[in-house]
Amino acid sequence: MLASRAAGCSIITAAEHMSSEAGSTQCELPDSPHGRRLQRLLGVSGCRPNRVNDLLLLRPESDGESCSGTRERSNNRHVVFFHGDIQNFKEQMVLQPEAAPWLSWSLEQVALILGQRFPSRNIWVVKASRMYLHKFSCYQNFVDSNMFGAPEHAPYAAGQGAFAQLRTLLSNAMERAKLQDRLPPAGGAPAGFSLTLVGFSKGCVVLNQLVYELRGARADPRMAAFVERISDMFWLDGGHPGGGETWVTDKEALRELAASGVSVHAHVTPYEVRDPARAWVGREYGVFTRTLEELGACPSKKLHFQEEPPCILNHFRVILEF
């Protein structure tokens, strides 16, 4: 969560040149090797007609190579990123005094950062459906939330919720982007399809909701094949304005996550887990990681910048360091 706590940290600046098309925007990223293209997909429908999200797609640099040395298609491998507060499209951030200092962490720039981290995969950045006061990201399409984006988590319900929204949104976005190997509208997944999910700050509420839905989704034959293709989930300095449930602490939900075979990664900074005004965040993070360890999940975890004072810049920098 990016709250109003002050931080006088300097940032790196970047710029992109963009051109518009009907319903989408494409831009060449001059700093990206092999001329990777960033495509903006506006108003993509999800599991209900009124559940629409904007997305960015950064396509892979080139086909990947398997460990056996044979060439394999890389466009079935996908990374989906859910952003935090303040983060938005660059042209919208520049208009907001509180957001303008953080342009280095615009959705476009994050897509490029993730492209460097995952060079052989499609990078999808999902924009929150609502930005209250231009800064509080709300993922209402994935989990019931108040106006500030604090979630009310619920178990799986077929045809709605986070898994249904994610699957349908990706399917429709792939069709809009004219990808060759698309996720079918309902059931199944194309050969070689794999999915890595990354939540940053407020965006972690989506990952948390997926964990609460996991048991029901794995039992639903229309969703199980999709769930099985999730290889990794990354929690990056999770936080939201609610008074709890920043991290999943429910043992039965975590038992399901541990049994799913998904590789769990938890990267945090003192900005979130050592804030004395929100001490529950650090406690919940400890319960999350310890419980998964007790259940045999062996999550990877790291506290970044632990020798430095808590700082909003370091909160963002976890996106570079994970």
C-alpha positions as CSV (number, residue, x, y, z in Angstrom):
1,M,0.0,0.0,0.0
2,L,1.3,3.4,-0.9
3,A,-0.1,5.7,1.8
4,S,0.7,9.3,2.6
5,R,3.9,8.5,4.6
6,A,6.6,10.9,3.4
7,A,9.8,9.8,1.6
8,G,12.3,12.1,0.0
9,C,13.8,9.5,-2.3
10,S,15.1,10.3,-5.7
11,I,14.0,8.2,-8.7
12,I,15.1,7.3,-12.2
13,T,13.1,8.9,-15.1
14,A,12.1,7.2,-18.4
15,A,9.9,8.0,-21.4
16,E,8.1,6.2,-24.1
17,H,6.8,7.3,-27.4
18,M,3.2,6.1,-28.0
19,S,0.8,6.1,-30.9
20,S,-3.0,5.4,-30.7
21,E,-5.3,3.0,-32.4
22,A,-8.9,2.3,-31.9
23,G,-9.3,0.5,-28.6
24,S,-5.6,-0.1,-28.1
25,T,-2.3,1.5,-28.1
26,Q,1.1,0.2,-29.2
27,C,4.5,1.7,-28.4
28,E,8.0,0.8,-29.2
29,L,10.3,0.6,-26.2
30,P,13.6,2.1,-27.3
31,D,15.4,0.7,-24.2
32,S,14.1,-2.8,-24.9
33,P,16.3,-5.3,-26.8
34,H,15.0,-6.7,-30.1
35,G,12.4,-4.0,-30.3
36,R,9.8,-5.5,-28.0
37,R,6.4,-3.9,-28.5
38,L,4.1,-2.8,-25.7
39,Q,0.5,-3.1,-26.6
40,R,-2.3,-1.4,-24.6
41,L,-5.7,-3.3,-24.5
42,L,-8.5,-1.1,-23.2
43,G,-11.8,-2.3,-21.8
44,V,-11.2,-6.0,-22.0
45,S,-14.2,-8.0,-20.7
46,G,-13.9,-10.4,-17.9
47,C,-16.3,-13.0,-16.4
48,R,-19.2,-10.5,-16.4
49,P,-20.1,-7.8,-18.9
50,N,-19.5,-5.0,-16.4
51,R,-16.2,-6.5,-15.2
52,V,-13.7,-4.9,-17.6
53,N,-10.0,-4.2,-17.1
54,D,-7.3,-2.4,-19.1
55,L,-4.2,-4.4,-19.8
56,L,-0.7,-3.9,-21.1
57,L,1.0,-6.7,-23.1
58,L,4.8,-7.0,-23.6
59,R,5.5,-9.8,-26.0
60,P,8.6,-12.0,-25.7
61,E,12.0,-11.1,-27.2
62,S,12.3,-14.3,-29.0
63,D,11.6,-18.0,-28.8
64,G,13.1,-19.7,-25.8
65,E,15.4,-22.7,-25.8
66,S,14.7,-25.8,-23.7
67,C,17.3,-27.4,-21.5
68,S,17.7,-30.1,-24.1
69,G,18.9,-27.5,-26.6
70,T,15.7,-27.8,-28.8
71,R,13.8,-24.7,-29.6
72,E,10.4,-24.3,-28.0
73,R,7.6,-21.8,-28.4
74,S,7.7,-19.1,-25.8
75,N,4.3,-17.5,-26.4
76,N,2.5,-20.0,-24.2
77,R,4.4,-18.8,-21.1
78,H,2.8,-15.8,-19.4
79,V,3.5,-13.5,-16.4
80,V,0.5,-11.5,-15.0
81,F,1.3,-8.5,-12.8
82,F,-1.1,-6.7,-10.4
83,H,0.1,-3.2,-9.4
84,G,-0.2,-1.2,-6.3
85,D,-1.5,2.2,-5.3
86,I,-0.5,5.3,-7.3
87,Q,0.7,3.2,-10.3
88,N,-1.2,4.0,-13.5
89,F,-0.6,4.7,-17.2
90,K,2.2,7.3,-17.6
91,E,0.0,10.0,-19.1
92,Q,-2.4,9.7,-16.2
93,M,0.3,9.7,-13.5
94,V,1.9,12.9,-14.9
95,L,-1.4,14.8,-14.2
96,Q,-1.5,13.9,-10.5
97,P,0.8,15.7,-8.1
98,E,1.1,12.7,-5.8
99,A,1.8,10.3,-8.6
100,A,4.1,12.4,-10.9
101,P,7.2,11.8,-8.7
102,W,6.8,8.1,-9.3
103,L,6.7,7.9,-13.1
104,S,9.6,5.4,-13.1
105,W,7.0,3.0,-11.7
106,S,4.3,3.6,-14.2
107,L,2.6,0.5,-15.7
108,E,4.6,0.9,-18.9
109,Q,7.9,1.0,-17.0
110,V,6.9,-2.0,-14.8
111,A,6.1,-4.0,-17.9
112,L,9.6,-3.2,-19.3
113,I,11.2,-4.2,-15.9
114,L,9.3,-7.5,-15.9
115,G,10.3,-8.1,-19.5
116,Q,13.9,-7.9,-18.4
117,R,13.2,-10.3,-15.5
118,F,11.2,-12.7,-17.7
119,P,12.6,-12.2,-21.3
120,S,11.0,-15.2,-22.9
121,R,7.5,-14.7,-21.7
122,N,4.4,-12.6,-22.4
123,I,4.1,-9.9,-19.8
124,W,0.6,-8.9,-18.8
125,V,0.0,-5.9,-16.5
126,V,-3.6,-5.7,-15.3
127,K,-4.8,-2.2,-14.4
128,A,-7.1,-2.0,-11.4
129,S,-10.6,-1.3,-12.5
130,R,-10.9,1.8,-10.3
131,M,-8.4,4.3,-8.9
132,Y,-10.2,6.2,-6.0
133,L,-8.8,9.7,-5.7
134,H,-6.4,8.8,-8.5
135,K,-4.2,6.8,-6.1
136,F,-6.1,4.0,-4.3
137,S,-6.1,0.9,-6.6
138,C,-9.3,-1.1,-6.3
139,Y,-9.5,-4.7,-7.7
140,Q,-13.3,-4.9,-7.3
141,N,-13.5,-7.2,-10.4
142,F,-11.4,-9.8,-8.6
143,V,-12.4,-9.4,-5.0
144,D,-15.1,-7.5,-3.1
145,S,-13.4,-4.3,-1.9
146,N,-14.3,-0.9,-0.4
147,M,-13.5,2.4,-2.1
148,F,-9.9,2.4,-0.8
149,G,-9.3,-1.2,-2.1
150,A,-9.4,-3.0,1.2
151,P,-10.7,-6.5,0.3
152,E,-13.4,-8.8,1.7
153,H,-12.2,-12.3,0.8
154,A,-14.6,-15.1,0.0
155,P,-14.4,-18.8,-1.1
156,Y,-14.7,-20.0,-4.7
157,A,-17.9,-19.5,-6.5
158,A,-18.1,-20.9,-10.1
159,G,-18.3,-18.3,-12.8
160,Q,-17.3,-15.4,-10.6
161,G,-14.5,-14.3,-8.4
162,A,-10.8,-14.0,-9.0
163,F,-10.1,-17.2,-10.9
164,A,-13.1,-16.7,-13.3
165,Q,-12.1,-13.1,-13.9
166,L,-8.4,-13.9,-14.5
167,R,-9.1,-16.7,-16.9
168,T,-11.8,-14.9,-18.9
169,L,-9.8,-11.7,-19.0
170,L,-6.7,-13.5,-20.3
171,S,-8.7,-15.4,-22.9
172,N,-10.3,-12.2,-24.2
173,A,-7.1,-10.3,-24.1
174,M,-5.2,-13.0,-26.0
175,E,-7.9,-12.9,-28.7
176,R,-7.8,-9.1,-28.9
177,A,-4.0,-9.2,-29.2
178,K,-4.2,-11.9,-31.8
179,L,-1.8,-14.3,-30.1
180,Q,-1.4,-17.6,-31.9
181,D,-1.9,-19.9,-28.9
182,R,-4.9,-18.6,-27.0
183,L,-6.6,-19.7,-23.9
184,P,-10.0,-21.1,-24.9
185,P,-13.0,-19.3,-23.5
186,A,-14.0,-22.1,-21.1
187,G,-12.1,-25.2,-19.9
188,G,-8.7,-26.5,-20.8
189,A,-5.5,-24.8,-21.7
190,P,-3.2,-24.9,-24.8
191,A,-0.2,-27.2,-24.8
192,G,2.8,-25.7,-23.0
193,F,0.7,-23.0,-21.3
194,S,2.2,-21.8,-18.0
195,L,1.3,-18.9,-15.8
196,T,3.3,-16.9,-13.2
197,L,1.4,-14.5,-11.0
198,V,3.0,-11.4,-9.5
199,G,1.3,-9.1,-7.0
200,F,2.9,-5.9,-5.8
201,S,1.7,-4.0,-2.7
202,K,-2.1,-3.5,-3.1
203,G,-2.0,-6.0,-6.0
204,C,-1.3,-8.8,-3.6
205,V,-5.0,-8.8,-2.6
206,V,-5.7,-10.6,-5.9
207,L,-3.2,-13.3,-5.1
208,N,-4.7,-13.6,-1.6
209,Q,-8.2,-14.0,-3.1
210,L,-6.9,-16.7,-5.4
211,V,-5.6,-18.6,-2.4
212,Y,-8.9,-18.4,-0.7
213,E,-10.6,-19.7,-3.9
214,L,-8.0,-22.4,-4.6
215,R,-9.7,-25.4,-3.0
216,G,-12.9,-24.8,-5.0
217,A,-11.2,-24.0,-8.2
218,R,-9.1,-27.2,-8.1
219,A,-12.3,-29.2,-7.6
220,D,-14.1,-27.5,-10.5
221,P,-13.5,-29.5,-13.7
222,R,-14.0,-26.3,-15.8
223,M,-11.2,-24.5,-13.9
224,A,-8.9,-27.2,-12.7
225,A,-6.7,-27.4,-15.8
226,F,-6.2,-23.7,-15.7
227,V,-5.2,-23.7,-12.1
228,E,-2.7,-26.5,-12.7
229,R,-0.8,-24.3,-15.1
230,I,0.1,-21.8,-12.4
231,S,3.7,-22.5,-11.7
232,D,4.7,-19.6,-9.5
233,M,3.1,-16.9,-7.3
234,F,5.2,-13.9,-6.2
235,W,4.0,-11.7,-3.3
236,L,6.0,-8.4,-3.4
237,D,5.6,-6.3,-0.3
238,G,1.9,-6.8,0.1
239,G,-0.2,-4.1,1.8
240,H,-3.6,-2.6,1.8
241,P,-5.5,0.0,4.0
242,G,-7.6,-2.6,5.9
243,G,-6.8,-3.5,9.5
244,G,-5.8,-7.1,8.8
245,E,-5.7,-10.0,6.2
246,T,-2.7,-8.3,4.5
247,W,-1.3,-11.8,4.2
248,V,-3.2,-15.1,4.1
249,T,-3.1,-16.7,7.6
250,D,-5.9,-19.2,7.3
251,K,-4.3,-22.6,7.8
252,E,-6.7,-24.5,5.6
253,A,-6.3,-22.0,2.7
254,L,-2.6,-22.3,3.1
255,R,-2.8,-26.1,3.2
256,E,-4.4,-26.0,-0.2
257,L,-1.7,-23.7,-1.5
258,A,1.0,-26.0,-0.2
259,A,-0.7,-29.0,-1.8
260,S,-1.2,-27.3,-5.2
261,G,2.5,-27.5,-6.2
262,V,2.7,-23.8,-6.9
263,S,6.1,-22.3,-6.0
264,V,5.5,-19.5,-3.5
265,H,7.8,-16.5,-3.3
266,A,7.5,-13.7,-0.7
267,H,9.7,-10.6,-1.0
268,V,9.2,-7.8,1.5
269,T,10.8,-4.6,2.7
270,P,10.8,-2.7,6.0
271,Y,8.3,-0.3,4.6
272,E,5.6,-2.8,5.0
273,V,6.7,-5.4,7.5
274,R,8.5,-3.1,10.0
275,D,6.0,-0.3,10.2
276,P,5.1,0.1,13.9
277,A,1.8,1.8,13.0
278,R,0.7,-1.4,11.1
279,A,2.5,-4.1,13.2
280,W,0.0,-6.8,12.1
281,V,1.5,-6.8,8.6
282,G,4.8,-8.1,9.8
283,R,3.1,-10.6,12.1
284,E,0.9,-11.9,9.3
285,Y,3.8,-12.2,6.9
286,G,5.5,-14.4,9.6
287,V,2.4,-16.6,9.9
288,F,2.1,-16.9,6.1
289,T,5.7,-18.1,5.6
290,R,6.0,-20.2,8.8
291,T,2.7,-22.0,8.1
292,L,3.7,-22.8,4.5
293,E,7.0,-24.1,5.8
294,E,5.2,-26.3,8.4
295,L,3.0,-27.7,5.6
296,G,6.1,-28.6,3.5
297,A,5.7,-25.9,0.8
298,C,9.2,-24.5,1.2
299,P,8.4,-20.9,0.2
300,S,11.3,-18.7,-0.9
301,K,11.4,-15.5,1.1
302,K,13.6,-12.4,1.4
303,L,13.6,-9.2,3.4
304,H,15.1,-6.6,1.1
305,F,16.9,-3.4,2.2
306,Q,16.8,-4.5,5.8
307,E,19.8,-2.3,6.7
308,E,18.2,0.8,5.3
309,P,15.4,3.0,6.8
310,P,11.9,2.3,5.5
311,C,11.3,4.2,2.3
312,I,8.7,4.3,-0.4
313,L,11.4,4.1,-3.0
314,N,12.7,0.9,-1.6
315,H,9.1,-0.3,-1.5
316,F,8.9,0.2,-5.3
317,R,12.5,-1.1,-5.8
318,V,11.4,-4.6,-4.7
319,I,10.0,-4.8,-8.2
320,L,13.6,-4.6,-9.5
321,E,15.1,-6.8,-6.9
322,F,12.9,-9.9,-6.6
